Amino acid sequence: MKAIVATAFGGPEVLQLQEVPDPQVREGEVLIRVAATSLNRADTYQRKGFYPPPPGDSEYLGLECSGVIEAIGQGVRTWKIGDQVCALLGGGGYAEKVAVPAGQVLPIPKGVSIQDAAGLPEVTCTVWSSVFMTSHLSQGESFLVHGGSSGIGTFAIQMAKCIGARVFCTAGTEEKLHYCRKLGADVVVNYKTEDFVKCAKEETQGKGVDVILDNMGASYFQKNLDALGNDGRLYIIGFQGGNTGELNLGPIVRKRLTIQGSGLRARSKENKAQIIAEVQAHVWPMIEEGKVKPVTHAIFPLAQAAEAHRMLESSSHIGKIVLTI
């Protein structure tokens, strides 16, 4: 099969389309002939040598895909050859075929194209597991997501709005802020010219927001604590602003704050399967009813993965960037 291979650690230019061996299907897995995959920020970290795949997962980039099941491993009863699916991967999406545990596979939602479906697993699983399963965002609460125009952000806005939360978001251009409003954000903040802590306090009569989903890490940590209200929950999913820094611990104790963080990739198969099941039960109906929609900014052929990475790292996009195979 053909796959994108990182020929060295470095910039987008190291990504080359090459002929590689087909993956082997193990017990409990299915083999997917990939139709499309979607870029995630983590792909750029792996390309640079900072984010290796977990042991046993594919060495190739790509944390999600859509396609058609081509083979079934021993013990799999939930899927059959020919099913159109999308899947959460530990790696291997940038290829013509990928083997994945059956519990990490989802049917393509009704009304969603196979290309758009490639961008669903990572964002839906990340947002549902962090904001809802763990931080327990509920109707009537306030929610702030940083990077509102990102793949994660565009879904978080829609999903939070769908359950009746008041949604705040940050973004860096007026075009992105306008799009976030269209998706349902109630309060948008240009992080380049405005103070999101001040906005959060003003818009909540000084109380602060209930839940924050943060992709920045250290550079926003103290500000996030200040922006939260009593019993607020901060969930960290990225370190675009660094992973070390100083902080004042006072707000954590004074406001009874909860701080958590995680990623999807390193979780166990069992944990991923649990998240997948919850997403299918709770998020898929939102998508099929048209309440939450995929946001695809651009589609590139697999051979142009390097160009797609350049677009991702420029942060000029809104939503997801997809590669078609």
Secondary structure, DSSP 4 states (H G I P E B T S, - for coil): -EEEEE-SSSSGGGEEEEE-PPPPPPTTEEEEEEEEEE--HHHHHHHHTSSPPPTTS-SSS-SEEEEEEEEE-TT--S--TT-EEEEE-SS--SBSEEEEEGGGEEEPPTT--HHHHTTSHHHHHHHIIIIIIIT---TT-EEEESSTTBHHHHHHHHHHHHTT-EEEEEESSHHHHHHHHHHT-SEEEETTTS-HHHHHHHHTTTS-EEEEEESSTHHHHHHHHHHEEEEEEEEE---TT-S------HHHHHTT-EEEE--STTS-HHHHHHHHHHHHHHTHHHHHTTSS---EEEEEEGGGHHHHHHHHHHT--SBEEEEE-
